[in-house]
Each structure stands twice: as C-alpha cells, then as structure tokens.
C-alpha cells in the first residue's frame, strides 16, 4: 500500500480551511481504508514527509490536524519526530501542556490556509 502524498496534503489543506481536525480513522476513511495500526503507521510516514516539505517551503505543519479520537492530540510519534524543531515544545505528549501546544499549531495552520 502506498499513499498519495499530494492527495493527503489536499485533504489536510481542506481540513485547515474548514478549521476541522481529522481523526486517524477519518483520514484513513477518506483515503478509502479502515483503520489498522499498519496503515496508520504508513499514513504517519507520509504526514511527516508532508510536514517536512511544508517546513522547507515556510508553511506551518499540516500533520497536526490528524489526531487521536480519544483526546484530540496527534500520536506520540508526532511529538517525538518534531521535538527538535521548536524551543517551546512540550515535555509531555499528553495533558494540558500538549493540548495547548497542539491548539496553537492548529490555529497557525488554520490562519495560514484560510485565504490560500
């Protein structure tokens, strides 16, 4: 299985414009799949690549819009793979500090893509 990075990016831009994060299950469903852990891991690899391309282009991250249904936060891997990119990165990947950090990153994506 290989996901189409361009298709996923377009879905994420639409989610940003709608100011609506997607759960991992919703994202996989939009791509025509049911949630499985192997597919989620493959999706996360593509999300990381999309964010790296965006970072190079000066865009805010989009992968922050894909979250767990249980708490509205990206998975631990999102935090681990990006911890070196920001001085204000939360020490924990769950809880109030993480939620505040994610809410701010999502607002950045919403604002950036609102008029583009």
MODELLER restraints for C-alpha pairs under 7 A, 6 or more apart:
rsr = mdl.restraints
at = mdl.atoms
rsr.add(forms.Gaussian(group=physical.xy_distance, feature=features.Distance(at['CA:5:A'], at['CA:46:A']), mean=6.17, stdev=0.5))
rsr.add(forms.Gaussian(group=physical.xy_distance, feature=features.Distance(at['CA:5:A'], at['CA:50:A']), mean=6.94, stdev=0.5))
rsr.add(forms.Gaussian(group=physical.xy_distance, feature=features.Distance(at['CA:9:A'], at['CA:50:A']), mean=6.71, stdev=0.5))
rsr.add(forms.Gaussian(group=physical.xy_distance, feature=features.Distance(at['CA:12:A'], at['CA:62:A']), mean=6.12, stdev=0.5))
rsr.add(forms.Gaussian(group=physical.xy_distance, feature=features.Distance(at['CA:13:A'], at['CA:113:A']), mean=6.65, stdev=0.5))
rsr.add(forms.Gaussian(group=physical.xy_distance, feature=features.Distance(at['CA:15:A'], at['CA:21:A']), mean=6.08, stdev=0.5))
rsr.add(forms.Gaussian(group=physical.xy_distance, feature=features.Distance(at['CA:16:A'], at['CA:109:A']), mean=5.95, stdev=0.5))
rsr.add(forms.Gaussian(group=physical.xy_distance, feature=features.Distance(at['CA:16:A'], at['CA:110:A']), mean=4.70, stdev=0.5))
rsr.add(forms.Gaussian(group=physical.xy_distance, feature=features.Distance(at['CA:16:A'], at['CA:113:A']), mean=6.18, stdev=0.5))
rsr.add(forms.Gaussian(group=physical.xy_distance, feature=features.Distance(at['CA:17:A'], at['CA:110:A']), mean=5.87, stdev=0.5))
rsr.add(forms.Gaussian(group=physical.xy_distance, feature=features.Distance(at['CA:17:A'], at['CA:113:A']), mean=5.65, stdev=0.5))
rsr.add(forms.Gaussian(group=physical.xy_distance, feature=features.Distance(at['CA:17:A'], at['CA:114:A']), mean=4.99, stdev=0.5))
rsr.add(forms.Gaussian(group=physical.xy_distance, feature=features.Distance(at['CA:19:A'], at['CA:110:A']), mean=5.65, stdev=0.5))
rsr.add(forms.Gaussian(group=physical.xy_distance, feature=features.Distance(at['CA:21:A'], at['CA:65:A']), mean=4.47, stdev=0.5))
rsr.add(forms.Gaussian(group=physical.xy_distance, feature=features.Distance(at['CA:21:A'], at['CA:66:A']), mean=5.90, stdev=0.5))
rsr.add(forms.Gaussian(group=physical.xy_distance, feature=features.Distance(at['CA:21:A'], at['CA:67:A']), mean=6.94, stdev=0.5))
rsr.add(forms.Gaussian(group=physical.xy_distance, feature=features.Distance(at['CA:22:A'], at['CA:65:A']), mean=6.04, stdev=0.5))
rsr.add(forms.Gaussian(group=physical.xy_distance, feature=features.Distance(at['CA:22:A'], at['CA:66:A']), mean=4.94, stdev=0.5))
rsr.add(forms.Gaussian(group=physical.xy_distance, feature=features.Distance(at['CA:22:A'], at['CA:67:A']), mean=6.15, stdev=0.5))
rsr.add(forms.Gaussian(group=physical.xy_distance, feature=features.Distance(at['CA:23:A'], at['CA:66:A']), mean=5.35, stdev=0.5))
rsr.add(forms.Gaussian(group=physical.xy_distance, feature=features.Distance(at['CA:23:A'], at['CA:67:A']), mean=4.71, stdev=0.5))
rsr.add(forms.Gaussian(group=physical.xy_distance, feature=features.Distance(at['CA:23:A'], at['CA:68:A']), mean=5.41, stdev=0.5))
rsr.add(forms.Gaussian(group=physical.xy_distance, feature=features.Distance(at['CA:23:A'], at['CA:69:A']), mean=5.51, stdev=0.5))
rsr.add(forms.Gaussian(group=physical.xy_distance, feature=features.Distance(at['CA:24:A'], at['CA:40:A']), mean=6.92, stdev=0.5))
rsr.add(forms.Gaussian(group=physical.xy_distance, feature=features.Distance(at['CA:24:A'], at['CA:66:A']), mean=5.83, stdev=0.5))
rsr.add(forms.Gaussian(group=physical.xy_distance, feature=features.Distance(at['CA:24:A'], at['CA:67:A']), mean=5.96, stdev=0.5))
rsr.add(forms.Gaussian(group=physical.xy_distance, feature=features.Distance(at['CA:24:A'], at['CA:68:A']), mean=6.20, stdev=0.5))
rsr.add(forms.Gaussian(group=physical.xy_distance, feature=features.Distance(at['CA:25:A'], at['CA:34:A']), mean=6.95, stdev=0.5))
rsr.add(forms.Gaussian(group=physical.xy_distance, feature=features.Distance(at['CA:25:A'], at['CA:35:A']), mean=5.22, stdev=0.5))
rsr.add(forms.Gaussian(group=physical.xy_distance, feature=features.Distance(at['CA:28:A'], at['CA:34:A']), mean=6.19, stdev=0.5))
rsr.add(forms.Gaussian(group=physical.xy_distance, feature=features.Distance(at['CA:28:A'], at['CA:35:A']), mean=6.18, stdev=0.5))
rsr.add(forms.Gaussian(group=physical.xy_distance, feature=features.Distance(at['CA:47:A'], at['CA:63:A']), mean=5.35, stdev=0.5))
rsr.add(forms.Gaussian(group=physical.xy_distance, feature=features.Distance(at['CA:51:A'], at['CA:61:A']), mean=5.10, stdev=0.5))
rsr.add(forms.Gaussian(group=physical.xy_distance, feature=features.Distance(at['CA:51:A'], at['CA:62:A']), mean=6.18, stdev=0.5))
rsr.add(forms.Gaussian(group=physical.xy_distance, feature=features.Distance(at['CA:51:A'], at['CA:63:A']), mean=6.40, stdev=0.5))
rsr.add(forms.Gaussian(group=physical.xy_distance, feature=features.Distance(at['CA:54:A'], at['CA:60:A']), mean=6.60, stdev=0.5))
rsr.add(forms.Gaussian(group=physical.xy_distance, feature=features.Distance(at['CA:54:A'], at['CA:61:A']), mean=6.53, stdev=0.5))
rsr.add(forms.Gaussian(group=physical.xy_distance, feature=features.Distance(at['CA:55:A'], at['CA:61:A']), mean=6.95, stdev=0.5))
rsr.add(forms.Gaussian(group=physical.xy_distance, feature=features.Distance(at['CA:60:A'], at['CA:108:A']), mean=6.47, stdev=0.5))
rsr.add(forms.Gaussian(group=physical.xy_distance, feature=features.Distance(at['CA:60:A'], at['CA:109:A']), mean=5.58, stdev=0.5))
rsr.add(forms.Gaussian(group=physical.xy_distance, feature=features.Distance(at['CA:61:A'], at['CA:109:A']), mean=6.55, stdev=0.5))
rsr.add(forms.Gaussian(group=physical.xy_distance, feature=features.Distance(at['CA:62:A'], at['CA:109:A']), mean=6.47, stdev=0.5))
rsr.add(forms.Gaussian(group=physical.xy_distance, feature=features.Distance(at['CA:64:A'], at['CA:74:A']), mean=6.25, stdev=0.5))
rsr.add(forms.Gaussian(group=physical.xy_distance, feature=features.Distance(at['CA:64:A'], at['CA:102:A']), mean=6.87, stdev=0.5))
rsr.add(forms.Gaussian(group=physical.xy_distance, feature=features.Distance(at['CA:64:A'], at['CA:105:A']), mean=6.91, stdev=0.5))
rsr.add(forms.Gaussian(group=physical.xy_distance, feature=features.Distance(at['CA:64:A'], at['CA:106:A']), mean=6.31, stdev=0.5))
rsr.add(forms.Gaussian(group=physical.xy_distance, feature=features.Distance(at['CA:65:A'], at['CA:106:A']), mean=6.40, stdev=0.5))
rsr.add(forms.Gaussian(group=physical.xy_distance, feature=features.Distance(at['CA:66:A'], at['CA:74:A']), mean=6.07, stdev=0.5))
rsr.add(forms.Gaussian(group=physical.xy_distance, feature=features.Distance(at['CA:67:A'], at['CA:73:A']), mean=4.73, stdev=0.5))
rsr.add(forms.Gaussian(group=physical.xy_distance, feature=features.Distance(at['CA:67:A'], at['CA:74:A']), mean=4.16, stdev=0.5))
rsr.add(forms.Gaussian(group=physical.xy_distance, feature=features.Distance(at['CA:67:A'], at['CA:75:A']), mean=6.80, stdev=0.5))
rsr.add(forms.Gaussian(group=physical.xy_distance, feature=features.Distance(at['CA:68:A'], at['CA:74:A']), mean=5.77, stdev=0.5))
rsr.add(forms.Gaussian(group=physical.xy_distance, feature=features.Distance(at['CA:68:A'], at['CA:75:A']), mean=6.56, stdev=0.5))
rsr.add(forms.Gaussian(group=physical.xy_distance, feature=features.Distance(at['CA:73:A'], at['CA:99:A']), mean=6.73, stdev=0.5))
rsr.add(forms.Gaussian(group=physical.xy_distance, feature=features.Distance(at['CA:73:A'], at['CA:102:A']), mean=6.96, stdev=0.5))
rsr.add(forms.Gaussian(group=physical.xy_distance, feature=features.Distance(at['CA:76:A'], at['CA:93:A']), mean=5.98, stdev=0.5))
rsr.add(forms.Gaussian(group=physical.xy_distance, feature=features.Distance(at['CA:79:A'], at['CA:93:A']), mean=6.22, stdev=0.5))
rsr.add(forms.Gaussian(group=physical.xy_distance, feature=features.Distance(at['CA:83:A'], at['CA:89:A']), mean=6.12, stdev=0.5))
rsr.add(forms.Gaussian(group=physical.xy_distance, feature=features.Distance(at['CA:90:A'], at['CA:97:A']), mean=6.20, stdev=0.5))
rsr.add(forms.Gaussian(group=physical.xy_distance, feature=features.Distance(at['CA:90:A'], at['CA:98:A']), mean=5.79, stdev=0.5))
rsr.add(forms.Gaussian(group=physical.xy_distance, feature=features.Distance(at['CA:90:A'], at['CA:101:A']), mean=7.00, stdev=0.5))
rsr.add(forms.Gaussian(group=physical.xy_distance, feature=features.Distance(at['CA:92:A'], at['CA:98:A']), mean=6.40, stdev=0.5))
